[in-house]
Amino acid sequence: MVDPRRRNRQLALFLIGVLLLNFPVLPIVDAVTLPGGVPLTPYFLLAAWVAIIAGAALVAARND
């Protein structure tokens, strides 16, 4: 059975991922451009994806 603290961490990670990859944040990031007209969106999506995977690895590796 899953520890309640681990389940809460997993739920928090999921909710952070949903927030980062959906409506409130993504249109704001989409409006920003880097110098030279390069859109920030692909870099943000890659960074968010890596952060979610790293967070999942940390949650899975913790032994509480």
N, CA, C and O of each residue as an XYZ file, in Angstrom:
256
protein
N       0.839     -1.181      0.000
C       0.000      0.000      0.000
C       0.881      1.241      0.000
O       1.956      1.248      0.601
N       0.428      2.275     -0.667
C       1.201      3.497     -0.802
C       1.078      4.339      0.463
O      -0.012      4.518      1.008
N       2.219      4.849      0.916
C       2.263      5.733      2.078
C       1.467      7.010      1.774
O       1.570      7.539      0.667
N       0.681      7.513      2.726
C      -0.115      8.726      2.460
C       0.751      9.947      2.112
O       0.336     10.780      1.307
N       1.932     10.063      2.701
C       2.798     11.197      2.379
C       3.303     11.092      0.945
O       3.392     12.099      0.242
N       3.633      9.883      0.510
C       4.079      9.694     -0.871
C       2.932      9.990     -1.838
O       3.135     10.615     -2.879
N       1.737      9.541     -1.489
C       0.575      9.812     -2.340
C       0.322     11.318     -2.447
O      -0.017     11.814     -3.521
N       0.487     12.048     -1.333
C       0.314     13.500     -1.368
C       1.372     14.163     -2.240
O       1.075     15.115     -2.962
N       2.602     13.667     -2.179
C       3.659     14.210     -3.028
C       3.370     13.937     -4.503
O       3.588     14.798     -5.356
N       2.881     12.744     -4.793
C       2.536     12.410     -6.170
C       1.401     13.291     -6.675
O       1.435     13.766     -7.810
N       0.410     13.507     -5.842
C      -0.711     14.366     -6.214
C      -0.247     15.801     -6.427
O      -0.667     16.450     -7.385
N       0.610     16.301     -5.550
C       1.137     17.662     -5.697
C       1.938     17.789     -6.991
O       1.813     18.788     -7.701
N       2.747     16.798     -7.298
C       3.527     16.821     -8.535
C       2.603     16.814     -9.751
O       2.849     17.538    -10.716
N       1.561     16.020     -9.714
C       0.595     15.980    -10.809
C      -0.083     17.339    -10.993
O      -0.214     17.824    -12.117
N      -0.510     17.948     -9.891
C      -1.203     19.231     -9.985
C      -0.273     20.336    -10.480
O      -0.698     21.205    -11.240
N       0.982     20.313    -10.060
C       1.956     21.286    -10.561
C       2.160     21.087    -12.060
O       2.240     22.057    -12.814
N       2.243     19.831    -12.489
C       2.389     19.550    -13.915
C       1.199     20.028    -14.717
O       1.367     20.606    -15.790
N       0.001     19.799    -14.215
C      -1.207     20.259    -14.907
C      -1.219     21.779    -14.984
O      -1.567     22.351    -16.018
N      -0.840     22.432    -13.893
C      -0.815     23.892    -13.893
C       0.206     24.433    -14.890
O      -0.079     25.388    -15.611
N       1.392     23.831    -14.935
C       2.439     24.316    -15.830
C       2.111     24.099    -17.303
O       2.514     24.894    -18.152
N       1.390     23.039    -17.609
C       1.184     22.668    -19.003
C      -0.212     22.981    -19.533
O      -0.599     22.478    -20.588
N      -0.974     23.810    -18.811
C      -2.326     24.144    -19.259
C      -2.568     25.645    -19.291
O      -1.630     26.442    -19.260
N      -3.822     26.010    -19.353
C      -4.261     27.351    -19.689
C      -3.633     28.505    -18.902
O      -3.149     29.434    -19.550
N      -3.597     28.532    -17.611
C      -3.169     29.783    -16.975
C      -1.732     30.183    -17.316
O      -1.444     31.374    -17.427
N      -0.847     29.240    -17.481
C       0.565     29.563    -17.662
C       0.967     29.555    -19.134
O       1.712     30.432    -19.572
N       0.497     28.600    -19.886
C       0.958     28.436    -21.265
C       0.680     29.641    -22.173
O       1.567     29.998    -22.949
N      -0.481     30.285    -22.127
C      -0.661     31.479    -22.974
C       0.271     32.634    -22.588
O       0.691     33.408    -23.447
N       0.589     32.744    -21.308
C       1.517     33.790    -20.880
C       2.901     33.520    -21.452
O       3.556     34.430    -21.961
N       3.344     32.275    -21.368
C       4.653     31.907    -21.901
C       4.658     32.037    -23.426
O       5.673     32.413    -24.013
N       3.551     31.734    -24.054
C       3.464     31.800    -25.514
C       3.600     33.232    -26.023
O       4.060     33.448    -27.144
N       3.206     34.207    -25.215
C       3.281     35.604    -25.630
C       4.704     36.160    -25.550
O       5.003     37.176    -26.178
N       5.579     35.513    -24.793
C       6.947     36.008    -24.605
C       7.842     35.464    -25.712
O       7.758     34.290    -26.071
N       8.691     36.322    -26.244
C       9.661     35.882    -27.246
C      11.063     36.253    -26.780
O      11.260     37.251    -26.087
N      12.012     35.448    -27.167
C      13.416     35.706    -26.871
C      13.966     36.668    -27.911
O      13.322     36.901    -28.934
N      15.152     37.235    -27.671
C      15.735     38.112    -28.688
C      15.869     37.388    -30.033
O      16.230     36.213    -30.088
N      15.581     38.088    -31.072
C      15.623     37.510    -32.411
C      14.290     36.921    -32.832
O      14.197     36.315    -33.899
N      13.255     37.085    -32.016
C      11.936     36.592    -32.368
C      11.712     35.113    -32.104
O      10.721     34.546    -32.566
N      12.619     34.479    -31.368
C      12.480     33.053    -31.071
C      11.446     32.888    -29.950
O      11.581     33.515    -28.899
N      10.426     32.062    -30.154
C       9.416     31.882    -29.108
C       9.975     31.107    -27.915
O      10.807     30.214    -28.074
N       9.511     31.457    -26.740
C       9.967     30.828    -25.507
C       9.255     29.501    -25.232
O       9.740     28.697    -24.436
N       8.133     29.269    -25.867
C       7.288     28.114    -25.571
C       8.006     26.766    -25.644
O       7.868     25.985    -24.702
N       8.758     26.437    -26.688
C       9.410     25.123    -26.712
C      10.407     24.933    -25.567
O      10.512     23.843    -25.004
N      11.129     25.988    -25.231
C      12.085     25.897    -24.126
C      11.371     25.711    -22.791
O      11.821     24.942    -21.941
N      10.264     26.413    -22.611
C       9.484     26.269    -21.386
C       8.905     24.865    -21.269
O       8.958     24.256    -20.201
N       8.353     24.351    -22.364
C       7.774     23.010    -22.325
C       8.833     21.952    -22.015
O       8.578     21.026    -21.245
N      10.009     22.085    -22.604
C      11.093     21.150    -22.320
C      11.516     21.235    -20.859
O      11.698     20.206    -20.207
N      11.675     22.445    -20.339
C      12.086     22.620    -18.949
C      11.021     22.078    -17.981
O      11.358     21.442    -16.982
N       9.752     22.328    -18.275
C       8.680     21.821    -17.415
C       8.630     20.301    -17.450
O       8.444     19.660    -16.415
N       8.794     19.725    -18.628
C       8.782     18.269    -18.783
C       9.922     17.635    -17.996
O       9.719     16.645    -17.293
N      11.125     18.206    -18.114
C      12.289     17.684    -17.383
C      12.064     17.827    -15.878
O      12.393     16.916    -15.118
N      11.511     18.954    -15.443
C      11.265     19.166    -14.021
C      10.244     18.166    -13.476
O      10.404     17.671    -12.360
N       9.208     17.867    -14.241
C       8.195     16.898    -13.799
C       8.806     15.502    -13.704
O       8.539     14.775    -12.747
N       9.613     15.126    -14.674
C      10.255     13.810    -14.639
C      11.233     13.718    -13.470
O      11.280     12.699    -12.780
N      12.012     14.771    -13.245
C      12.954     14.777    -12.118
C      12.191     14.708    -10.794
O      12.603     13.999     -9.876
N      11.106     15.427    -10.696
C      10.285     15.378     -9.473
C       9.694     13.983     -9.256
O       9.651     13.496     -8.126
N       9.247     13.354    -10.315
C       8.714     11.991    -10.199
C       9.794     11.018     -9.760
O       9.537     10.119     -8.959
N      11.000     11.194    -10.282
C      12.116     10.331     -9.876
C      12.452     10.530     -8.412
O      12.733      9.564     -7.703
N      12.427     11.768     -7.953
C      12.703     12.027     -6.537
C      11.624     11.445     -5.625
O      11.926     10.882     -4.573
N      10.384     11.584     -6.033
C       9.279     11.038     -5.221
C       9.381      9.508     -5.180
O       9.161      8.904     -4.130
N       9.708      8.888     -6.300
C       9.795      7.427     -6.358
C      10.990      6.900     -5.579
O      10.932      5.805     -5.019
N      12.072      7.670     -5.540
C      13.304      7.196     -4.888
C      13.313      7.425     -3.376
O      14.107      6.813     -2.661
N      12.446      8.294     -2.893
C      12.439      8.583     -1.449
C      11.976      7.382     -0.656
O      11.008      6.714     -1.019
N      12.675      7.118      0.426
C      12.304      6.027      1.336
C      11.882      6.617      2.677
O      12.713      6.807      3.566
N      10.606      6.903      2.818
C      10.092      7.451      4.083
C       9.475      6.367      4.919
O       8.989      6.635      6.018
